[in-house]
Amino acid sequence: MYRPLMLCLAALSLPPCLADSLQLKLFTEDLPPYNFPLPDGRVGGSSTEKVEILLTRSNLTYKIELTPWARAFESARSQPGHCVYSTARTPEREASFVWIGPLAHNDWMLFGRTDKPQAPRSLESIIGARIGGYYGSASALYMIKQGYNVVMSANHDISIKNLMAGRLDYWLASGDSGNALIARQHLTGKIKPMIPVRSFELYLACHPGTDAAVLHKLQQGFQSLQSDGTLAAINRKYSD
């Protein structure tokens, strides 16, 4: 006991003591129904509920911050003890994180205005169209890599406004979050999903330099939530 204590107190340049290192900082974005701000300032959503139950059962202290996605992603990618959710697990991101999940299934869709004269026949048929995406999102980066014209914005709300104003032809989002954002903007019936793009699972993604014991607790705890039906119960709550 004496030696570890003295090491912690020896110098400010040394790593923090173990008790402090166990607090996780979690970052997420406004992306209903997975994560979104509540009126009281807390963060809600299906993924948030799963993550909070996981951390509580794992006896880990944590803080959740809701922030623009690019900042959330970079914070978790660059510093041990930081995690980000709900994060699409893609081949390009695989080595950058330790992945806990999946929290949800994610279908990328292209949404369009319902007053368009003709629905597109396929993804390939709209190669020159203006597609709204947002900075740092895996879906936008994927479409750019495939040669599509993606107009980047800071968030989905801006893309929705640009779509309705005619400055975009399509808007790229997940099926569930897209429909939730449309309803929140009171645009149900004016925008609809038109073309499926690709599917991925969403995870809690943690910096690989995070304490190994903490990561092990999270992996084991998530398996417990799967086996005891907790995850399924939360999914039912948000699908009703």
Accessible surface in RSA format (square Angstrom, percent):
REM  Atomic radii and reference values for relative SASA: ProtOr
REM  Chains: A
REM  Algorithm: Lee & Richards
REM  Probe-radius: 1.40
REM  Slices: 20
REM RES _ NUM      All-atoms   Total-Side   Main-Chain    Non-polar    All polar
REM                ABS   REL    ABS   REL    ABS   REL    ABS   REL    ABS   REL
RES MET A   1   206.66 107.0 163.44 108.2  43.22 102.9 129.54 110.1  77.12 102.2
RES TYR A   2   165.41  77.2 156.86  89.2   8.55  22.2 127.57  95.9  37.84  46.6
RES ARG A   3   171.14  71.9 167.26  85.3   3.88   9.2  61.57  84.2 109.57  66.4
RES PRO A   4    78.80  57.4  76.19  69.5   2.61   9.5  78.12  64.5   0.68   4.2
RES LEU A   5   101.76  56.7  97.37  69.7   4.38  11.0 101.20  71.1   0.56   1.5
RES MET A   6    88.82  46.0  87.31  57.8   1.50   3.6  74.35  63.2  14.47  19.2
RES LEU A   7    91.53  51.0  89.65  64.1   1.89   4.7  90.08  63.3   1.45   3.9
RES CYS A   8    41.60  31.5  23.82  26.6  17.78  41.8   2.19   5.5  39.42  42.5
RES LEU A   9   124.85  69.5  96.74  69.2  28.11  70.7 100.11  70.3  24.75  66.6
RES ALA A  10    69.01  63.5  30.02  46.3  38.99  88.7  39.89  56.2  29.12  77.1
RES ALA A  11    46.19  42.5  32.83  50.7  13.36  30.4  42.51  59.9   3.68   9.8
RES LEU A  12   192.37 107.1 160.11 114.5  32.26  81.1 163.95 115.1  28.43  76.5
RES SER A  13   107.62  90.9  66.19  88.3  41.43  95.4  58.18 123.9  49.44  69.3
RES LEU A  14    75.51  42.1  64.09  45.8  11.42  28.7  64.36  45.2  11.16  30.0
RES PRO A  15   103.66  75.5  90.76  82.7  12.90  46.9  97.43  80.4   6.22  38.7
RES PRO A  16    91.89  67.0  69.64  63.5  22.25  80.9  81.40  67.2  10.49  65.2
RES CYS A  17    40.29  30.5  38.51  43.0   1.78   4.2  16.27  41.2  24.03  25.9
RES LEU A  18   117.06  65.2 109.72  78.5   7.34  18.5 112.51  79.0   4.55  12.2
RES ALA A  19    84.79  78.0  61.40  94.8  23.39  53.2  66.79  94.1  18.00  47.7
RES ASP A  20    99.67  69.8  83.96  83.6  15.71  37.1  22.13  52.1  77.54  77.3
RES SER A  21    41.10  34.7  23.71  31.6  17.39  40.1  29.97  63.8  11.13  15.6
RES LEU A  22    57.28  31.9  57.28  41.0   0.00   0.0  57.28  40.2   0.00   0.0
RES GLN A  23    83.37  46.6  72.40  52.9  10.97  26.1  11.32  24.1  72.06  54.6
RES LEU A  24     0.37   0.2   0.37   0.3   0.00   0.0   0.37   0.3   0.00   0.0
RES LYS A  25   101.32  49.4 101.32  62.2   0.00   0.0  46.98  42.3  54.34  57.9
RES LEU A  26     0.66   0.4   0.07   0.0   0.59   1.5   0.07   0.0   0.59   1.6
RES PHE A  27     9.90   5.0   9.90   6.1   0.00   0.0   9.90   6.0   0.00   0.0
RES THR A  28     0.00   0.0   0.00   0.0   0.00   0.0   0.00   0.0   0.00   0.0
RES GLU A  29    13.10   7.5  13.10   9.9   0.00   0.0   2.87   5.6  10.23   8.3
RES ASP A  30    49.60  34.7  35.96  35.8  13.64  32.3  18.04  42.5  31.56  31.5
RES LEU A  31    15.67   8.7  15.67  11.2   0.00   0.0  15.67  11.0   0.00   0.0
RES PRO A  32    12.16   8.9  12.16  11.1   0.00   0.0  12.16  10.0   0.00   0.0
RES PRO A  33    32.29  23.5  31.49  28.7   0.80   2.9  32.29  26.7   0.00   0.0
RES TYR A  34     6.91   3.2   6.91   3.9   0.00   0.0   5.91   4.4   0.99   1.2
RES ASN A  35     0.00   0.0   0.00   0.0   0.00   0.0   0.00   0.0   0.00   0.0
RES PHE A  36    45.89  23.0  45.89  28.4   0.00   0.0  45.89  27.8   0.00   0.0
RES PRO A  37    69.10  50.4  54.19  49.4  14.91  54.2  54.28  44.8  14.82  92.1
RES LEU A  38    47.33  26.4  39.65  28.4   7.68  19.3  40.71  28.6   6.62  17.8
RES PRO A  39   145.96 106.4 101.05  92.1  44.92 163.3 114.30  94.4  31.66 196.8
RES ASP A  40    95.26  66.7  56.00  55.7  39.26  92.8  50.84 119.6  44.42  44.3
RES GLY A  41    67.23  82.9   0.00   N/A  67.23  82.9  37.58 103.1  29.64  66.4
RES ARG A  42   145.95  61.3 138.95  70.8   7.00  16.7  73.58 100.6  72.37  43.9
RES VAL A  43    16.58  10.9   9.94   9.0   6.64  16.0   9.94   8.6   6.64  18.0
RES GLY A  44     7.62   9.4   0.00   N/A   7.62   9.4   7.62  20.9   0.00   0.0
RES GLY A  45     0.75   0.9   0.00   N/A   0.75   0.9   0.00   0.0   0.75   1.7
RES SER A  46     8.15   6.9   8.15  10.9   0.00   0.0   3.82   8.1   4.33   6.1
RES SER A  47     0.22   0.2   0.22   0.3   0.00   0.0   0.00   0.0   0.22   0.3
RES THR A  48     0.74   0.5   0.74   0.8   0.00   0.0   0.74   1.0   0.00   0.0
RES GLU A  49    41.87  24.0  39.90  30.2   1.97   4.7  21.25  41.1  20.62  16.8
RES LYS A  50     4.49   2.2   3.76   2.3   0.73   1.7   0.49   0.4   4.00   4.3
RES VAL A  51     0.04   0.0   0.00   0.0   0.04   0.1   0.04   0.0   0.00   0.0
RES GLU A  52    54.31  31.2  53.88  40.8   0.42   1.0  11.43  22.1  42.88  35.0
RES ILE A  53    54.81  31.2  52.07  38.8   2.73   6.6  54.77  39.4   0.03   0.1
RES LEU A  54     1.00   0.6   0.95   0.7   0.05   0.1   1.00   0.7   0.00   0.0
RES LEU A  55     0.00   0.0   0.00   0.0   0.00   0.0   0.00   0.0   0.00   0.0
RES THR A  56    89.14  63.4  78.04  79.1  11.10  26.5  67.58  90.8  21.56  32.6
RES ARG A  57   125.65  52.8  95.83  48.9  29.82  71.0  52.31  71.5  73.34  44.4
RES SER A  58    10.76   9.1   1.52   2.0   9.24  21.3   8.97  19.1   1.80   2.5
RES ASN A  59   127.97  88.2  98.45  95.1  29.52  71.1  28.77  69.2  99.20  95.9
RES LEU A  60    10.40   5.8   0.97   0.7   9.42  23.7   2.47   1.7   7.93  21.3
RES THR A  61    87.15  62.0  81.83  83.0   5.32  12.7  79.96 107.4   7.19  10.9
RES TYR A  62    64.92  30.3  42.31  24.1  22.61  58.8  24.51  18.4  40.41  49.8
RES LYS A  63   125.30  61.1 120.15  73.7   5.15  12.3  68.34  61.5  56.96  60.7
RES ILE A  64    31.73  18.1   8.79   6.5  22.95  55.3   8.79   6.3  22.95  62.3
RES GLU A  65    62.12  35.7  58.66  44.4   3.45   8.2  25.63  49.6  36.49  29.8
RES LEU A  66    61.03  34.0  36.21  25.9  24.81  62.4  36.21  25.4  24.81  66.8
RES THR A  67    10.49   7.5   5.73   5.8   4.76  11.4   5.55   7.5   4.95   7.5
RES PRO A  68    94.01  68.5  83.12  75.8  10.89  39.6  93.49  77.2   0.53   3.3
RES TRP A  69    11.25   4.5   7.42   3.6   3.83   9.0   6.38   3.4   4.87   7.9
RES ALA A  70    49.92  45.9  41.58  64.2   8.34  19.0  44.15  62.2   5.77  15.3
RES ARG A  71   118.41  49.7 110.60  56.4   7.81  18.6  54.94  75.1  63.47  38.5
RES ALA A  72     0.00   0.0   0.00   0.0   0.00   0.0   0.00   0.0   0.00   0.0
RES PHE A  73    32.65  16.3  32.65  20.2   0.00   0.0  32.65  19.8   0.00   0.0
RES GLU A  74    76.97  44.2  76.97  58.2   0.00   0.0  48.13  93.1  28.83  23.5
RES SER A  75    20.91  17.7  14.47  19.3   6.44  14.8   8.37  17.8  12.54  17.6
RES ALA A  76     0.00   0.0   0.00   0.0   0.00   0.0   0.00   0.0   0.00   0.0
RES ARG A  77   105.63  44.4  96.00  48.9   9.64  22.9  14.67  20.0  90.96  55.1
RES SER A  78    67.71  57.2  37.13  49.6  30.58  70.4  30.04  64.0  37.67  52.8
RES GLN A  79    92.54  51.7  92.40  67.5   0.14   0.3  16.53  35.2  76.02  57.7
RES PRO A  80    71.49  52.1  60.34  55.0  11.15  40.5  60.61  50.0  10.88  67.6
RES GLY A  81    13.63  16.8   0.00   N/A  13.63  16.8  12.48  34.2   1.16   2.6
RES HIS A  82    18.37  10.0  18.37  12.8   0.00   0.0  16.28  16.8   2.08   2.4
RES CYS A  83     0.03   0.0   0.03   0.0   0.00   0.0   0.00   0.0   0.03   0.0
RES VAL A  84     0.00   0.0   0.00   0.0   0.00   0.0   0.00   0.0   0.00   0.0
RES TYR A  85     0.00   0.0   0.00   0.0   0.00   0.0   0.00   0.0   0.00   0.0
RES SER A  86     4.78   4.0   0.00   0.0   4.78  11.0   0.00   0.0   4.78   6.7
RES THR A  87     0.02   0.0   0.00   0.0   0.02   0.0   0.02   0.0   0.00   0.0
RES ALA A  88     7.85   7.2   5.66   8.7   2.19   5.0   5.66   8.0   2.19   5.8
RES ARG A  89    82.42  34.6  73.48  37.5   8.94  21.3  16.39  22.4  66.03  40.0
RES THR A  90     7.48   5.3   6.39   6.5   1.10   2.6   5.56   7.5   1.92   2.9
RES PRO A  91    94.74  69.0  71.03  64.7  23.71  86.2  78.15  64.5  16.59 103.1
RES GLU A  92   123.04  70.6  86.77  65.6  36.28  86.4  66.61 128.8  56.43  46.1
RES ARG A  93    19.20   8.1  17.94   9.1   1.26   3.0  10.76  14.7   8.43   5.1
RES GLU A  94    72.83  41.8  69.22  52.4   3.61   8.6  44.08  85.3  28.75  23.5
RES ALA A  95    99.49  91.5  67.77 104.6  31.72  72.2  77.61 109.3  21.88  58.0
RES SER A  96    38.66  32.7  28.22  37.7  10.44  24.0  10.82  23.0  27.84  39.0
RES PHE A  97    10.39   5.2   0.00   0.0  10.39  27.0   0.00   0.0  10.39  29.7
RES VAL A  98    38.80  25.5  35.50  32.1   3.31   8.0  38.80  33.7   0.00   0.0
RES TRP A  99    16.39   6.6   4.88   2.4  11.51  27.0   4.88   2.6  11.51  18.7
RES ILE A 100     0.09   0.1   0.08   0.1   0.01   0.0   0.09   0.1   0.00   0.0
RES GLY A 101    19.87  24.5   0.00   N/A  19.87  24.5   0.00   0.0  19.87  44.5
RES PRO A 102    47.63  34.7  40.63  37.0   7.00  25.4  40.63  33.5   7.00  43.5
RES LEU A 103     4.25   2.4   0.89   0.6   3.36   8.5   1.51   1.1   2.74   7.4
RES ALA A 104    20.08  18.5   9.07  14.0  11.01  25.1  19.80  27.9   0.28   0.8
RES HIS A 105    94.52  51.7  80.80  56.2  13.71  35.1  67.00  69.0  27.52  32.0
RES ASN A 106     9.87   6.8   9.62   9.3   0.25   0.6   0.25   0.6   9.62   9.3
RES ASP A 107    60.52  42.4  57.37  57.1   3.15   7.5  16.46  38.7  44.06  43.9
RES TRP A 108     8.94   3.6   8.13   3.9   0.81   1.9   3.18   1.7   5.76   9.3
RES MET A 109    31.89  16.5  31.89  21.1   0.00   0.0  22.14  18.8   9.75  12.9
RES LEU A 110     0.00   0.0   0.00   0.0   0.00   0.0   0.00   0.0   0.00   0.0
RES PHE A 111     0.00   0.0   0.00   0.0   0.00   0.0   0.00   0.0   0.00   0.0
RES GLY A 112     0.00   0.0   0.00   N/A   0.00   0.0   0.00   0.0   0.00   0.0
RES ARG A 113    62.56  26.3  62.56  31.9   0.00   0.0   9.15  12.5  53.40  32.4
RES THR A 114    56.27  40.0  31.82  32.3  24.46  58.3  20.54  27.6  35.74  54.0
RES ASP A 115    96.40  67.5  65.71  65.4  30.69  72.6  48.16 113.3  48.25  48.1
RES LYS A 116    62.75  30.6  45.26  27.8  17.49  41.6  17.85  16.1  44.90  47.8
RES PRO A 117   140.70 102.5  98.30  89.6  42.40 154.1 110.07  90.9  30.63 190.4
RES GLN A 118   128.82  72.0 114.83  83.9  13.99  33.3  42.02  89.4  86.80  65.8
RES ALA A 119    63.30  58.2  47.43  73.2  15.86  36.1  48.42  68.2  14.88  39.4
RES PRO A 120    26.82  19.5   1.49   1.4  25.33  92.1  11.86   9.8  14.96  93.0
RES ARG A 121   195.82  82.2 158.35  80.7  37.47  89.2  70.14  95.9 125.67  76.2
RES SER A 122    44.16  37.3  37.60  50.2   6.56  15.1  33.95  72.3  10.21  14.3
RES LEU A 123    30.52  17.0  28.12  20.1   2.40   6.0  28.12  19.7   2.40   6.5
RES GLU A 124   125.75  72.2 113.94  86.2  11.81  28.1  65.11 125.9  60.64  49.5
RES SER A 125    49.60  41.9   9.30  12.4  40.29  92.8  19.65  41.8  29.95  42.0
RES ILE A 126    14.17   8.1   9.44   7.0   4.73  11.4  14.17  10.2   0.00   0.0
RES ILE A 127    91.36  52.0  87.66  65.3   3.71   8.9  87.66  63.1   3.71  10.1
RES GLY A 128    63.89  78.8   0.00   N/A  63.89  78.8  38.39 105.3  25.50  57.1
RES ALA A 129    16.93  15.6   8.44  13.0   8.50  19.3  14.78  20.8   2.15   5.7
RES ARG A 130    92.64  38.9  92.64  47.2   0.00   0.0  36.32  49.6  56.31  34.1
RES ILE A 131     0.00   0.0   0.00   0.0   0.00   0.0   0.00   0.0   0.00   0.0
RES GLY A 132     0.02   0.0   0.00   N/A   0.02   0.0   0.02   0.1   0.00   0.0
RES GLY A 133     1.85   2.3   0.00   N/A   1.85   2.3   1.85   5.1   0.00   0.0
RES TYR A 134    18.26   8.5  18.26  10.4   0.00   0.0   8.47   6.4   9.79  12.1
RES TYR A 135   121.00  56.5 119.28  67.9   1.73   4.5  81.82  61.5  39.18  48.3
RES GLY A 136    26.70  32.9   0.00   N/A  26.70  32.9  18.48  50.7   8.22  18.4
RES SER A 137     5.75   4.9   4.44   5.9   1.32   3.0   5.43  11.6   0.32   0.5
RES ALA A 138    13.00  11.9   4.82   7.4   8.17  18.6   7.16  10.1   5.84  15.5
RES SER A 139    11.34   9.6  10.41  13.9   0.94   2.2   1.10   2.3  10.24  14.4
RES ALA A 140     0.01   0.0   0.01   0.0   0.00   0.0   0.01   0.0   0.00   0.0
RES LEU A 141    96.91  54.0  91.66  65.6   5.25  13.2  92.18  64.7   4.73  12.7
RES TYR A 142    51.65  24.1  46.29  26.3   5.36  13.9  22.39  16.8  29.26  36.1
RES MET A 143     0.14   0.1   0.14   0.1   0.00   0.0   0.00   0.0   0.14   0.2
RES ILE A 144    78.57  44.7  69.25  51.6   9.32  22.5  69.25  49.9   9.32  25.3
RES LYS A 145   149.74  73.1 116.32  71.4  33.42  79.6  89.13  80.2  60.61  64.6
RES GLN A 146    87.55  49.0  63.56  46.5  23.99  57.1  11.79  25.1  75.76  57.5
RES GLY A 147    52.34  64.5   0.00   N/A  52.34  64.5  32.15  88.2  20.19  45.2
RES TYR A 148    21.76  10.2  12.38   7.0   9.38  24.4   5.45   4.1  16.31  20.1
RES ASN A 149    68.91  47.5  61.35  59.3   7.55  18.2  23.27  56.0  45.64  44.1
RES VAL A 150    19.96  13.1   0.00   0.0  19.96  48.1   0.00   0.0  19.96  54.1
RES VAL A 151    59.15  38.9  55.28  50.0   3.87   9.3  59.00  51.3   0.14   0.4
RES MET A 152    46.63  24.1  27.20  18.0  19.44  46.3  27.20  23.1  19.44  25.7
RES SER A 153     9.67   8.2   3.85   5.1   5.82  13.4   6.19  13.2   3.47   4.9
RES ALA A 154    58.51  53.8  45.36  70.0  13.15  29.9  47.22  66.5  11.30  29.9
RES ASN A 155    65.86  45.4  64.36  62.2   1.50   3.6  27.71  66.7  38.15  36.9
RES HIS A 156    14.47   7.9  11.76   8.2   2.72   6.9   7.65   7.9   6.82   7.9
RES ASP A 157    40.61  28.4  40.34  40.2   0.27   0.6  10.65  25.1  29.96  29.9
RES ILE A 158    70.11  39.9  70.05  52.2   0.06   0.1  70.11  50.5   0.00   0.0
RES SER A 159     0.34   0.3   0.34   0.5   0.00   0.0   0.00   0.0   0.34   0.5
RES ILE A 160     1.45   0.8   1.45   1.1   0.00   0.0   1.45   1.0   0.00   0.0
RES LYS A 161   130.15  63.5 123.48  75.8   6.67  15.9  71.19  64.1  58.96  62.8
RES ASN A 162    26.24  18.1  26.24  25.4   0.00   0.0   0.23   0.6  26.01  25.1
RES LEU A 163     0.62   0.3   0.62   0.4   0.00   0.0   0.62   0.4   0.00   0.0
RES MET A 164    61.60  31.9  45.43  30.1  16.17  38.5  45.69  38.8  15.91  21.1
RES ALA A 165    59.36  54.6  20.09  31.0  39.27  89.3  32.28  45.5  27.09  71.8
RES GLY A 166    32.83  40.5   0.00   N/A  32.83  40.5  19.55  53.7  13.27  29.7
RES ARG A 167   141.33  59.3 132.71  67.6   8.63  20.5  66.51  90.9  74.82  45.3
RES LEU A 168     7.10   4.0   1.96   1.4   5.14  12.9   1.96   1.4   5.14  13.8
RES ASP A 169    36.61  25.6  32.70  32.5   3.90   9.2   6.87  16.2  29.73  29.7
RES TYR A 170     9.72   4.5   9.72   5.5   0.00   0.0   2.20   1.7   7.52   9.3
RES TRP A 171     0.10   0.0   0.10   0.0   0.00   0.0   0.10   0.1   0.00   0.0
RES LEU A 172     1.14   0.6   0.05   0.0   1.09   2.7   0.05   0.0   1.09   2.9
RES ALA A 173     2.94   2.7   0.00   0.0   2.94   6.7   2.94   4.1   0.00   0.0
RES SER A 174     8.62   7.3   4.36   5.8   4.26   9.8   4.36   9.3   4.26   6.0
RES GLY A 175    13.78  17.0   0.00   N/A  13.78  17.0  13.55  37.2   0.23   0.5
RES ASP A 176    81.52  57.1  72.76  72.4   8.76  20.7  10.14  23.9  71.38  71.2
RES SER A 177     0.30   0.3   0.30   0.4   0.00   0.0   0.00   0.0   0.30   0.4
RES GLY A 178     0.00   0.0   0.00   N/A   0.00   0.0   0.00   0.0   0.00   0.0
RES ASN A 179    75.94  52.4  69.59  67.3   6.34  15.3  26.88  64.7  49.06  47.4
RES ALA A 180    30.77  28.3  17.78  27.4  12.99  29.6  26.26  37.0   4.51  11.9
RES LEU A 181     2.16   1.2   2.16   1.5   0.00   0.0   2.16   1.5   0.00   0.0
RES ILE A 182     5.55   3.2   5.55   4.1   0.00   0.0   5.55   4.0   0.00   0.0
RES ALA A 183    54.98  50.6  43.95  67.8  11.03  25.1  45.05  63.4   9.93  26.3
RES ARG A 184    97.80  41.1  77.48  39.5  20.33  48.4  64.83  88.6  32.97  20.0
RES GLN A 185    56.84  31.8  42.15  30.8  14.69  35.0   3.29   7.0  53.55  40.6
RES HIS A 186   162.23  88.7 136.71  95.0  25.52  65.3  99.39 102.4  62.84  73.1
RES LEU A 187    26.76  14.9  26.54  19.0   0.22   0.5  26.76  18.8   0.00   0.0
RES THR A 188   107.73  76.6  83.98  85.1  23.75  56.6  75.88 101.9  31.85  48.2
RES GLY A 189    55.66  68.6   0.00   N/A  55.66  68.6  36.64 100.5  19.02  42.6
RES LYS A 190   115.03  56.1 112.32  68.9   2.70   6.4  61.60  55.4  53.42  56.9
RES ILE A 191     6.72   3.8   0.00   0.0   6.72  16.2   0.00   0.0   6.72  18.2
RES LYS A 192    94.40  46.1  93.82  57.6   0.58   1.4  42.25  38.0  52.16  55.6
RES PRO A 193    55.83  40.7  41.11  37.5  14.72  53.5  41.11  33.9  14.72  91.5
RES MET A 194    37.42  19.4   5.84   3.9  31.58  75.2  11.41   9.7  26.01  34.5
RES ILE A 195     9.54   5.4   9.30   6.9   0.24   0.6   9.54   6.9   0.00   0.0
RES PRO A 196    98.12  71.5  89.21  81.3   8.91  32.4  89.46  73.9   8.66  53.8
RES VAL A 197    22.48  14.8   0.03   0.0  22.45  54.1   1.03   0.9  21.45  58.2
RES ARG A 198    96.11  40.4  84.02  42.8  12.10  28.8  27.33  37.3  68.78  41.7
RES SER A 199    57.99  49.0  38.39  51.2  19.61  45.2  20.44  43.5  37.56  52.6
RES PHE A 200    25.37  12.7  19.69  12.2   5.68  14.8  25.37  15.4   0.00   0.0
RES GLU A 201    62.83  36.1  60.66  45.9   2.16   5.2  28.27  54.7  34.55  28.2
RES LEU A 202     4.30   2.4   4.30   3.1   0.00   0.0   4.30   3.0   0.00   0.0
RES TYR A 203    23.41  10.9  23.41  13.3   0.00   0.0   3.11   2.3  20.30  25.0
RES LEU A 204     0.24   0.1   0.24   0.2   0.00   0.0   0.24   0.2   0.00   0.0
RES ALA A 205     0.00   0.0   0.00   0.0   0.00   0.0   0.00   0.0   0.00   0.0
RES CYS A 206     0.00   0.0   0.00   0.0   0.00   0.0   0.00   0.0   0.00   0.0
RES HIS A 207    30.61  16.7  30.61  21.3   0.00   0.0  16.37  16.9  14.24  16.6
RES PRO A 208    68.40  49.8  48.25  44.0  20.15  73.2  48.63  40.1  19.77 122.9
RES GLY A 209    45.83  56.5   0.00   N/A  45.83  56.5  24.88  68.3  20.96  46.9
RES THR A 210     8.60   6.1   2.60   2.6   6.00  14.3   3.88   5.2   4.72   7.1
RES ASP A 211    49.50  34.7  33.29  33.1  16.21  38.3  16.30  38.4  33.20  33.1
RES ALA A 212    81.86  75.3  70.27 108.4  11.59  26.4  71.73 101.0  10.12  26.8
RES ALA A 213    64.18  59.0  53.10  81.9  11.07  25.2  60.74  85.5   3.44   9.1
RES VAL A 214     1.26   0.8   1.26   1.1   0.00   0.0   1.26   1.1   0.00   0.0
RES LEU A 215    16.69   9.3  16.69  11.9   0.00   0.0  16.69  11.7   0.00   0.0
RES HIS A 216   113.54  62.1 109.38  76.0   4.17  10.7  72.20  74.4  41.34  48.1
RES LYS A 217    88.01  42.9  82.45  50.6   5.56  13.2  59.28  53.4  28.73  30.6
RES LEU A 218     0.00   0.0   0.00   0.0   0.00   0.0   0.00   0.0   0.00   0.0
RES GLN A 219    61.41  34.3  60.89  44.5   0.52   1.2  23.05  49.1  38.36  29.1
RES GLN A 220    93.19  52.1  87.21  63.7   5.98  14.2  22.41  47.7  70.78  53.7
RES GLY A 221    16.22  20.0   0.00   N/A  16.22  20.0  14.75  40.5   1.48   3.3
RES PHE A 222     5.78   2.9   5.78   3.6   0.00   0.0   5.78   3.5   0.00   0.0
RES GLN A 223   103.69  58.0  99.87  73.0   3.82   9.1  31.91  67.9  71.78  54.4
RES SER A 224    52.48  44.4  47.19  63.0   5.29  12.2  28.06  59.8  24.42  34.2
RES LEU A 225     0.57   0.3   0.57   0.4   0.00   0.0   0.57   0.4   0.00   0.0
RES GLN A 226    93.98  52.6  71.50  52.3  22.48  53.5  22.10  47.0  71.88  54.5
RES SER A 227   100.17  84.6  58.05  77.5  42.12  97.0  53.82 114.6  46.35  64.9
RES ASP A 228    79.06  55.4  40.42  40.2  38.64  91.4  42.19  99.3  36.86  36.8
RES GLY A 229    30.89  38.1   0.00   N/A  30.89  38.1  27.43  75.3   3.46   7.8
RES THR A 230    21.02  15.0  15.44  15.7   5.58  13.3  13.93  18.7   7.09  10.7
RES LEU A 231    16.25   9.0  16.25  11.6   0.00   0.0  16.25  11.4   0.00   0.0
RES ALA A 232    45.90  42.2  40.85  63.0   5.05  11.5  43.86  61.8   2.04   5.4
RES ALA A 233    45.39  41.7  38.46  59.4   6.93  15.8  38.99  54.9   6.40  17.0
RES ILE A 234    11.27   6.4  10.35   7.7   0.92   2.2  11.27   8.1   0.00   0.0
RES ASN A 235    72.88  50.3  67.00  64.7   5.88  14.2  25.75  62.0  47.13  45.6
RES ARG A 236   142.94  60.0 142.23  72.5   0.72   1.7  67.62  92.4  75.32  45.7
RES LYS A 237   122.23  59.6 101.84  62.5  20.39  48.6  76.16  68.5  46.07  49.1
RES TYR A 238    69.83  32.6  39.95  22.7  29.89  77.8  35.33  26.5  34.51  42.5
RES SER A 239    90.52  76.5  51.67  69.0  38.85  89.5  47.93 102.1  42.59  59.7
RES ASP A 240   154.87 108.5  87.34  86.9  67.54 159.7  65.24 153.5  89.63  89.4
END  Absolute sums over single chains surface
CHAIN  1 A    12377.6       9797.0       2580.5       7285.7       5091.9
END  Absolute sums over all chains
TOTAL         12377.6       9797.0       2580.5       7285.7       5091.9
